Amino acid sequence: MTPEPLLRIEDLVTVFDGAEGALRAVDGVSLEIASGETVGLVGESGCGKSVLALSILRLLPRPQARVIAGRVLWRGADLLALPDPAIRRVRGKEIAMIFQEPMTSLNPVLTIGSQIEEAIRVHEDVGRDEAWGRTVDLLGRVGIPSPADRARDYPHQLSGGMRQRVMIAMALSCGPSLLIADEPTTALDVTVQAGILDLLRRLQKESGMAVLLITHDMGVVAEMARRVLVMYAGQIVEEASVSDLFERPLHPYSAALLESVPRLDAPRGRLRAIPGAVPDPRAFPAGCRFHPRCPIAVPECREAVPPLETKGSARRARCIKVLGAVGGTRT
């Protein structure tokens, strides 16, 4: 018997209300994450990855954005239906999130130690001394030197890599079962990025938590995840194991993402770019949303939105031409 997934998202639709109507930033997304696994969510900027993460935790900017359809099931309970006090108990305690830019997430007028201490005391019945001791211990665990001293520093006194480690310490302060890491290595140099990824791997192994890793970097996915979902224009267009996706991508967009990764054997100075741009959510193209940029598009691609179809037991893709050739079943 297959165990119930830790998180299950069913046909989620998130919109932003604008002068021209409701813009669908997330459009019918479904996914599952099991306890202890790492799932990668990839796609170009603007495809809806971060909006999906904010939808899970009900952190969308109000009143501009809202979820209009679907369910977010956490251990079987729909997070979208919980009253505000109940969802606040889930955030940080059971599901934690690392945001893209630490300087916009950390309070600049409070020390980093006081912010982590507050997160602990909000969710757990502990005194100030115990919370402070745990704060210093967490800072040490994430590799910050002299943690007792650094806990009294303000965010601007730390480097970008150290601020990201502070965000990880805060996210792990209450032992969450799921960590959502939204571009955790963006704007960091290569050596700092490697250190952050090593840290996440070690902490996940120690705690057994699941990780939803949101990134545009296919190299990060290859290094960290076992399963990957590819997102384009608000929709999931492919789901596969990392090895299957890298060896044989089914969707043309997945293949284009992989071809755009810099390669040592590429001609000097040449980088492969995906032509065109992510479509404006105010005017998605008819049919398959990737067809204006797709090298294998046929007239049928312009007529109807292709369903997300299953090939085998663990792959899904949204492409009538590819799945028509290899065989698939609708999910």
CORLINWO-V763774 format. One line per field, one symbol per residue. ss: DSSP state (~ for helix, > for strand, _ for the rest). phi: phi as a letter, one per 20 degrees, with the letter a starting at -180 (. if undefined). A space follows every 50 residues. Layout:
# CORLINWO-V763774
ss: ???
phi: ???
This chain:
# CORLINWO-V763774
ss: ______>>>>>>>>>>>>__>>>>>>>>>>>>>____>>>>>______~~ ~~~~~~________>>>>>>>>>>__>>~~~__~~~~~~~>___>>>>__ _~~~~_____>~~~~~~~~~~~~____~~~~~~~~~~~~~~_____~~~~ ___>~~~__~~~~~~~~~~~~______>>>>>_______~~~~~~~~~~~ ~~~~~~~__>>>>>>__~~~~~~~__>>>>>>__>>>>>>>~~~~~~___ _~~~~~~~~_______________________________~~~_____~~ ~~______>>>___>>>__~~~~~~~__>>_
phi: .fffffccdclfcdcdecfeoeeeeccmecaccegneddeccqfgneoff fffffgeldffdefdbedanccedlnefffeffgfffffffnedcdcdef cgfedeffddffffffgfffffdcecfffffffffffffffeneflgfff feeegfedfgfffffffffffefdmfecdedelfdfmdffffgfffffff ffffffemfecddeadefffffedddccdddblncfdbcafgffffebfe egfgfffffefgcfefggmdcedefmbgffffbfffmffeffdefdfcgf feebfffedecmdcccbdbfffffeenacfd
